[in-house]
């Protein structure tokens, strides 16, 4: 069996590299960068998730009240 066939050879090795924070010179060129800590990012994701679920259930409730459900 040929070892070059398979998932490992399907992508170049640099596709799996970890993103590194930009250097200070690149960072200074940007106008506004929002860096979040892990806890802040988790809170933001949870709030956005709850907002999405509220929008979905609000839409379902409006359709049920309107008799279209």
C-alpha positions in Angstrom: 0.0 0.0 0.0 1.3 3.4 -0.9 1.9 5.6 2.2 1.5 8.8 0.3 -2.2 8.3 -0.1 -4.3 9.4 2.8 -5.5 12.3 4.9 -2.0 13.4 5.8 -1.0 14.0 2.2 -4.2 15.7 1.3 -3.1 19.0 2.8 0.2 20.9 2.8 1.9 20.8 6.2 1.5 24.6 6.7 -2.3 24.2 6.7 -2.1 22.8 10.2 0.2 25.4 11.6 -1.0 27.4 14.6 -1.7 31.0 14.1 0.8 33.3 15.8 0.0 36.8 17.0 1.3 39.5 14.6 4.5 41.3 15.4 4.4 44.7 17.1 5.1 46.5 13.8 2.1 44.8 12.1 -0.1 45.3 15.2 0.7 49.0 15.2 -0.6 49.4 11.7 -4.1 48.3 12.7 -6.5 51.0 13.9 -8.5 49.0 16.4 -7.8 45.5 17.6 -9.9 43.8 20.3 -7.9 41.3 22.2 -10.1 39.2 24.5 -9.0 37.0 27.4 -10.3 33.4 27.4 -13.0 34.3 30.0 -14.1 37.3 28.1 -14.3 35.3 24.8 -16.3 32.6 26.5 -18.8 35.2 27.9 -19.1 36.8 24.4 -19.7 33.4 22.7 -22.3 32.5 25.4 -24.1 35.9 25.0 -24.2 35.6 21.2 -25.4 32.0 21.5 -28.2 33.0 23.9 -29.1 35.9 21.6 -29.4 33.5 18.6 -31.6 31.1 20.5 -33.8 34.0 21.7 -34.2 35.1 18.1 -35.1 31.6 17.0 -37.6 31.0 19.7 -39.1 34.5 19.2 -39.6 33.8 15.6 -41.3 30.4 16.4 -43.5 32.2 18.9 -44.5 34.9 16.4 -45.3 32.2 13.8 -47.4 30.2 16.4 -49.3 33.3 17.4 -49.9 34.2 13.7 -51.3 30.7 13.1 -48.7 29.9 10.4 -47.0 27.2 12.5 
